[in-house]
Amino acid sequence: MNQARIVVLGSLNMDMVLRVPHFPVAGETLLGHDLRHVPGGKGGNQAVSCARQGAAVRLLSCVGEDAYGAQLLTALRTDGIDVSHVQQVRDASTGVAVISVDDAGQNQIVVMAGANQQLRVPEAQLQSLLGDADFVVLQFETPLSEVNQALQIARQAGCKVALNPSPFHALEESWWSAIDVLVVNETEAKGLSAIEVDSPANAAQAARFLHAKGIAQVVVTLGSNGAVVCDAAGVRWHEAVVVKAVDTTAAGDTFLGALTVQLAQGASLDDATQWAMRAASICVTRAGAQPSIPRRDEVEALTQPTRWSPL
């Protein structure tokens, strides 16, 4: 099996993770019971997920010339990720995410983008990198101008695109046909399709709508309700892997990275989805973003497939 070659263009943040008994309502003061600093950012998480699934990964991102930036780069190098294309700037601090995690394992996240918003990738550099990659993985925690440039160059270079539109932003009309794999959660699916997504049945409606817009492979993740996939063969619902969640931070990034590597290595959309769901199911049983992301051998050890069926 050939090693997947993945370029990730995305954010790097230092996560400040606070455990709380429940999420506060307006005007309420809570006492948290744990605070940790953990490497994160959607781009970093997705790069780590791809690398731990065996891919050769190159990351395009931007950090400040500060302690957080140095710590993030050190952690990425430990996973064998090529960070030689990560920019470092003096006039902005490294991005920070403040993450509250409740006792049910759910999270709320506020991001201060910092240096992430200063990312500017030279066109020639991007052409060189994408010309030697199977997939580029994109999300929206860096300037949309850089996402747009990557979409256009990927199409010219014959590099496939996997996109998670988070934080949510509507897609430009010219982007639809440039995306090969779209992974969205319930909120993102509703934002793109205007269809309320709260069950596999209406997730299937949203997936069909998004597929009809020109995207070859669509995955709508539904948390404990599994995932719905749509491609030229139709729509299928994959039941979730049942686990007790401790922290859902980075579960979506873990899923996207694992899915992309499997697709790059020739797996079908259904087999790739099964693999990615198992990877995410391991992630949510652990605390923190990048520390929770599993390695390939851990996913292989979860041999039982979940059920899936046409919708």
N, C-alpha and C positions, 0 to 999 in steps of 0.2 A: 504494500500500500504506500503510495507516494505521500510525502509530508505536505500537508496543506500550507499554502503561503498566504498569509493574511496581513493586510494593512488596516490598522484602526486609526481613525481620525476622531479624536474626542477629548474629553475633559480629564483633568487630574485634580482631585480635591483631597484635602485632609479632612476626614470625617470626625466630627466631635459627637460621639454617640452617648446619649443620656437615657438611662432606663427610668421609666416612670410607671406608676401603678395604672394610670389611665391618661388619656389625652385631656388637657385642661380645657374648660369652656372659657368664654370671654370673662375676664375679671377674676378668674380662679388662680390661686397660687398653689403649686404642688412642690413636694419635696421629692427630688430624684434620689435613686439609691445606687447609681454607678455612673461614672463618666470615663470614657476611653477615647483615645486618639488612634484612629485606624486608617490606613491608606484606602482611598476610594476615588470617586469620580467615575462617571459612566464609561468614559473612554478607557481609563485604567482598569476598571473591573472587567470590561469586555475583552481587553487585551490579555489579562490574567486568565480569564476563562478559556480563551483560544489557546494560550500557551500551555495550560495545564491539560488540555485535551490533545496535546502533541503537535500543535501547529508551530511553524516558524512565523513569528509576529514582529512587525515593525510598527511603532507607535508615533503618530504625529500629534503633538500637544504643546502646551505652553505653561510654564511655571515661573514663579518669581525667584530671584536670587536670594533665597532665604532658607531657614532651617526646614520648614515643611517641604519645600521643593526638593531639597537634597534627600530627605527621608523617603519621599515618594519614588524618586529615581533609584535609590538604593534597593528598595523593595522590588521594583520592577526588574532590575538586573538579576536579582536572586531567582526570578522565574525565567530567566533566559530571554527576556524581551529586549529587542534592539531599541534603545532609547536615544540613539545618536541623532535622531531627527526631532527630538523634543527641544523646543526653544526655551531659553531662560532670559527673562527681562528684569531690568532694575527698577522700572517705574510702576510696577504693580506687584501686589503680593500673591502668593499661591492661593488658588481657590480653596474655599472652606465650605463644608456642608454641616449644618447642625441637624442632627437626626435624633428624634425622640422615638423610643421603642417601648410599647406598653407590655403589660404582662401576658397578653395574648399573642405577642410576637409581631403585631402590626406596627407600621412606622409612619411618621410624618417627617418631611424633609424640607428644609429651607437652605438654598444654595446661594453663597456669595461667590460669583464667578471669578472675580479677580483677574489673574493673568490669562485665564482661559479665553476671555474676550479679546485678547490681543493676538491670538493665533493668526498668522498670515503665512500660508504655504506658497512658496514660489511655484509657478506653473510648471517650469521645467523639472523641478524636484518631484512634483506629484506625477508628472508623466512618466518619469523614470521608475518610481516606486510602483505605480499601478500597472505599468507594462510588464512587471515581473511578479504579479500577484494573482491569485485565484479569486479572491474576494476583497473588497473594502467594506469595513463595518462603520456605519455612521449613526450619529444621534445629534441632538440639538443643544448640547451644553457648550458649544463653541459657535462662533459667528456663522450665521446662515449663508453668508457669502462664500465661506470656505466649503460648506456642504454643497452649495450649488456648483462650485468649481469642481469638486470631487466627482459629483454626479456626471457632469459633462465629460470630464477627462476619462472616467471609467468606461463610459460608453465608447469613446474613441479607441481606448486601449484594449477593449475586449475583456475587461475585468468586471466580474459580477458585483452587484451592490446588495448588501443587507442593511436595512434601515429600521431603526426604532425611533419614531418621532416624539422623543421625550427630552426635555419638557415640551408639552404639546404645542405644536404650531401647524397651521394648515399647510398642505403641500402646494407649491406652485404648480400650475398646470403643466409646465414643461418637465416636471420631475417624475410624474407618474410612469411614463414609459421608460425612464432610466433606472427604475428600481426593479430588481429581480426578486428579492425576498423582503416582505414587509412583516414585521412582528409588532403587534399592538396589544395593549391590555384593554379592559372594558372601556375605560375613559377615553383612550386614544381612538379606539374603534368608533365610538359614538361621535367624537369630534370630527372624524373624517367622513363618516357615512350619514350622520344625522339620524341614526337608528339607535334606540335605547338598547343597551347590551347588558342584560342581567341573567341570561340563561344560555345554554348551548343553542337553543332554537333561534333566538334572535341574533346571537353571535354568528350563526350560519348565514343569516340574511345580510349582516354587515360584511362578512367575508366575501360573499358572492358579489356584493356591490363593489368592494375594493378590487377584487379580481377583474371585474368587468371594466374597471378604469385602466387596465393594461398591465397590472402586476401579476407576474407568472405564479408566484407562490405567496400565499397570505396565511399568517398564523395569528389567531386571536387567543391570547392567554387569559384564562379565567380563574386563576388561583386554585382554590380547592375544588372547583368544578372542571378542572382539566384544561383542555385547549381544543379549539376548532381550527381545522386547516382547510384550505381551498386551493385547488390548482385545476389544470385542464381535465383531470379525472373526476372532479366534483368536490363535494364537501364531506368531511369526516369529523366526528367528535372523538377525542381521546380522553378517557377517564383519567382523573388525577391519581398520582401515587399518594397513598394515605400515610401521612406522617404527623407528628406533633411539632408544630412550628415554634421555634424559639425567637427567630428574628428573620423577617422577610427581606431585609436590606440585601441588595445585589442579586436577588433571585431572578429578576428579569434579565439582568446583564449576564448572569451565568447561563440562563436558557439561550439567549441570543448567541453567545460565544460557542456553546456546545453545538447548537443547531448549525451554525455556519461552518464549523469544522467538518461536521458529518456530511453536509451537502457538498463541500469542497472535495471530499474524498469519494463522492459518487453515491452516497446513500439516497434512498427515496425520501420524499417529504415526510411520509409516515414513519419510517424508521428513524429519521433524524429527529422528529418530534418526540418519539418514544425515548430516545437517548437524552435529549435535552430536558425532558420532564424528570427523568431520573436524576440528572445532574442538579436541577433546581431543587428537587426534593431533599437532596443531601444538604444543599446550601442552607435551607431554611431551618435545619436542625442545629445550626451553629450560629454563634454571635459574630457580628462585624461584617464588613463588606468583603475585602479581598481575603482575609483569613478563612472565610467560610466557603470559598469556592473550591469544589473538589477536583481531584486529579483523575485522569482517564482510568487508572486501575480501580479507583473507588467506584466509578460509574459502572465499569465492567462487572464488578462484584454484585451489583443489583441486577440479577439475571431475570427476575420475573417481569414480563411485560404487562402493561395495563391493557384493559379492553378498549377497542375502538370500533366504531361502526359508522356507516354512511348516514347522512342527514338529508 
